[in-house]
C-alpha cells in the first residue's frame, strides 16, 4: 500500500519495478503530476518552522524541499 509519505518519495524506477507501471510515458506523466502535487501540498502539519512559506516566497518550485528538510529538523 502506498501512503502519502511513500508517494512523496517515489522514483521513476520504483514506479516501474515495484508498482508495475511499464509505460515510460505514463511514468513521466505521473512524476510530472507528482511534482505539481508536491508544490501544491499543504505542509503545515510537518512544517512548524514555516519553511514552506519562505521557500514559496523565493520560488514555488522550491516548496518540494519542505517535506525532506522537515524530516531532518525533527531528528
C-alpha positions, 0 to 999 in steps of 0.5 A: 500500500502506498501512503502519502509519505511513500508517494512523496518519495517515489522514483521513476524506477520504483514506479516501474519495478515495484508498482508495475507501471511499464509505460515510460510515458505514463511514468513521466506523466505521473512524476510530472503530476507528482511534482505539481502535487508536491508544490501544491501540498499543504505542509503545515502539519510537518512544517512548524518552522514555516519553511514552506512559506519562505521557500514559496516566497523565493520560488514555488518550485522550491516548496518540494524541499519542505517535506525532506528538510522537515524530516531532518529538523525533527531528528 
